[in-house]
Each structure stands twice: as C-alpha cells, then as structure tokens.
Amino acid sequence: MVITLQTDITQRTIALNSRNSAPYLMNILYNFGIGMLVEKDNVKRYAYPVRNYFTATDTTIKRYRFSSTERGTMFFSLSLPLMFNHFTVKTINGVFNSAGVYGLKAGLGYFYKRDKYLSLGVGAATNIFGEYWLVDTGYYEHSNVLFASLKNNHAIGSFDLGYGIHFSRMEWTKEFGDTTKKDVVARNVGIGPAISTGYRFGKYFRIGCFYQPMLYDINSMKFTAYQHYFSLDLLWQLPIRTAGKQR
C-alpha cells in the first residue's frame, strides 16, 4: 500500500509494508504450524498496520504507530507482574536472592510536554507464597518490598523510558515452623534510582520492566550493601484527563 502525503513545502510517498496477520500466526499455537503451510499462498494471511500516524517537520515526514500525547494529559496506571518479580535483599548475615509472582503497582502521570511526562507510583510485591511451596528445610525465607517512586519519562514512538528516584522498604524474614523458635526479620529502608522501560502494543496496554536498586540506607545514614527489586509487568494506562492540541 502506498500513501502520498502533501504539505505546503514538501511531498512524500510512503509505502506501508504488509505483515503476517495475527490469525495466521496463531496457527503455531493451535495446530503446531500446519495451518501456516496450508495458507502460505493465501493473500489473506497478510495485514497492514491498524494504526498509522504521520508527522511533518520542515521537509521530513515520519510515520508512527501511535499518536503523540498532548501537554496537560493525565492518566492512571495499574500494573501486575507478567511473569515474575526478583528480589535481592540484605539479611542479618548476607544477601537473599529470590523470585515471586505476586505484586501490584498503581500511579498517576502528567504530560508536562508533548511525549514527556512525570509519574508518581506506589507498589508492593512479595515472594512469600512461592517460597512456601518450594522450600522444605524446617524454615522458610521470604522477602517483600513496599515502595514509592517519582520518575521523569520520555515516550518515543512505541517505547517509554523512565528514570528517577524511589523510596523503599525491603524486608527479609526467616520463619520457623516451630513455636519454640522466634522468627528472624531484617528490614531495610532506603533510596536509590528508579528505572523503567515499556513497550506499547495497544491503545491502553504496555509490557514494562522496572528496576529499583537500593543504594543508601536511611536508618544507618550510609551507603548499604547492594539490594534491588526487578519486575516484568503488564501495564494498563488509562487517560483520566485529555488535553487539546497546544502550541
């Protein structure tokens, strides 16, 4: 498919390339790819991008999958771990590494410039249930995190990149299955950089990675042993206030 774009000072022809459609690719799941062999010569196996947005700057015209977001737009976000959370938490005698599948993040965002926004988020995650299922040594070790973060974000085409700071409480617990033994707990409260990336694949949905190392311990007022929280999430982002175009 060929599209011709005309502005006051330039004209450009853009070819939209077709690609394999989602139903064609689903043959891999439903019939181990046999259907792809049957339909390989069918023109209906191909589809064009559903969304196409074009921008013109001087003599340059570019195509994007999604339109730019205008200044003044606000949104609410909610995310859940897509596969796992990973923790590295300081204990009373070392470092505990673990992974889990439970967590929740929520936040608000505000576009202060076109395709640039501030985001404030809070969240919690734990690996407690995974550890209870997998460990059988007379005691259970598990970890969790509570945090708040403030980030500056750039929306670049289908990708988002965020960076800022987080305030977190990371906790490690060694829990005995014996009432005669007291559980051992280590809590660390600190700050560090907050980094996130996201890929937009729908109008409201993204897949994102969150990485939050804790580098400074507020309790001891000194730099602490390395700790971190990492997660791969499915993110839902819903506009709660939209803005018209502004110059």
SULQUIRA-V630557 format. One record per residue. N is the residue number from 1. SS is DSSP state (A for helix, B for strand, O for the rest). OMEGA is omega in degrees with one decimal (* if undefined). Layout:
n,ss,omega
N,SS,OMEGA
N,SS,OMEGA
This chain:
n,ss,omega
1,O,-177.9
2,B,179.3
3,B,177.5
4,B,-179.8
5,B,-177.2
6,B,171.8
7,O,-178.4
8,O,-172.9
9,O,-178.4
10,O,174.7
11,B,-178.8
12,B,176.1
13,B,-178.2
14,B,177.0
15,B,175.5
16,O,-177.9
17,O,176.4
18,O,179.7
19,B,178.0
20,B,-177.2
21,O,178.7
22,A,178.2
23,A,179.1
24,A,-179.7
25,A,179.8
26,O,174.6
27,A,179.9
28,A,-178.7
29,A,-170.2
30,A,-177.6
31,A,175.9
32,O,175.2
33,O,-179.4
34,A,179.5
35,A,178.3
36,A,177.4
37,A,-179.8
38,A,-173.2
39,O,-173.4
40,O,179.7
41,O,-179.4
42,O,-178.0
43,A,-179.5
44,A,176.6
45,A,-175.7
46,B,177.3
47,B,177.3
48,O,178.7
49,O,-177.9
50,O,-176.4
51,O,177.0
52,O,178.5
53,B,-175.0
54,B,176.6
55,B,179.8
56,B,177.1
57,B,-175.2
58,O,-179.7
59,O,-176.7
60,B,175.9
61,B,-178.1
62,B,178.8
63,B,176.7
64,B,177.4
65,O,-176.8
66,O,179.7
67,O,177.2
68,O,176.6
69,O,-174.1
70,O,177.0
71,O,-179.7
72,O,178.6
73,O,176.2
74,B,179.0
75,B,173.6
76,B,-179.6
77,B,177.6
78,B,-178.2
79,B,178.5
80,B,177.5
81,B,179.3
82,B,179.4
83,B,-174.4
84,B,165.7
85,B,175.8
86,B,-177.9
87,B,163.1
88,B,-170.7
89,B,177.9
90,B,178.4
91,O,-179.6
92,O,-177.7
93,O,179.1
94,O,-179.1
95,B,-178.6
96,B,176.7
97,B,-179.0
98,B,179.2
99,B,178.8
100,B,-176.9
101,O,-174.8
102,B,178.0
103,B,179.8
104,B,176.1
105,B,176.6
106,B,-178.2
107,B,177.2
108,B,178.5
109,B,-179.9
110,B,177.6
111,B,178.2
112,B,171.1
113,B,177.4
114,O,179.4
115,O,171.6
116,B,-175.5
117,B,172.6
118,B,178.5
119,B,176.2
120,B,-176.1
121,B,173.7
122,B,-178.7
123,B,178.0
124,B,177.7
125,B,-179.3
126,B,173.0
127,O,-169.5
128,A,-176.0
129,A,177.3
130,A,179.7
131,A,179.7
132,A,-179.3
133,A,-168.3
134,A,-171.6
135,O,178.6
136,O,-175.5
137,O,-176.9
138,O,174.8
139,B,-179.9
140,B,172.2
141,B,176.5
142,B,-177.3
143,B,176.2
144,B,-179.2
145,B,169.4
146,B,-176.3
147,B,169.6
148,B,-177.1
149,B,174.9
150,B,-174.5
151,B,167.6
152,B,-171.6
153,B,175.4
154,B,174.7
155,B,-176.2
156,B,-177.2
157,O,179.6
158,O,-174.5
159,B,172.1
160,B,174.9
161,B,-178.4
162,B,178.3
163,B,-178.1
164,B,-176.0
165,B,177.1
166,B,173.7
167,B,-170.9
168,B,166.8
169,B,178.8
170,B,-173.6
171,B,173.7
172,B,-179.4
173,B,171.8
174,B,-170.8
175,B,-179.4
176,B,176.3
177,O,-174.7
178,O,-177.6
179,O,179.7
180,O,-179.8
181,O,-178.3
182,O,178.5
183,O,179.2
184,B,-176.1
185,B,172.6
186,B,179.7
187,B,-179.3
188,B,179.2
189,B,-176.7
190,B,-178.0
191,B,178.3
192,B,179.1
193,B,175.2
194,B,-176.1
195,B,179.3
196,B,171.9
197,B,179.6
198,B,175.9
199,B,-177.7
200,B,179.9
201,O,177.2
202,O,-177.4
203,O,-176.5
204,O,-170.0
205,B,177.2
206,B,165.7
207,B,-174.5
208,B,173.9
209,B,178.5
210,B,-179.5
211,B,-176.2
212,B,174.2
213,B,174.1
214,B,-174.3
215,B,-177.0
216,B,-178.7
217,B,-178.4
218,O,-179.1
219,O,-177.9
220,O,-179.3
221,O,177.1
222,B,177.7
223,B,-172.6
224,B,173.2
225,B,-174.3
226,B,173.6
227,B,176.6
228,B,170.6
229,B,179.9
230,B,177.1
231,B,172.1
232,B,-167.9
233,B,165.3
234,B,-171.8
235,B,175.4
236,B,-175.9
237,B,-173.8
238,B,177.1
239,B,176.0
240,B,171.7
241,B,179.7
242,O,-178.2
243,O,174.1
244,O,-178.5
245,O,178.0
246,O,178.8
247,O,*
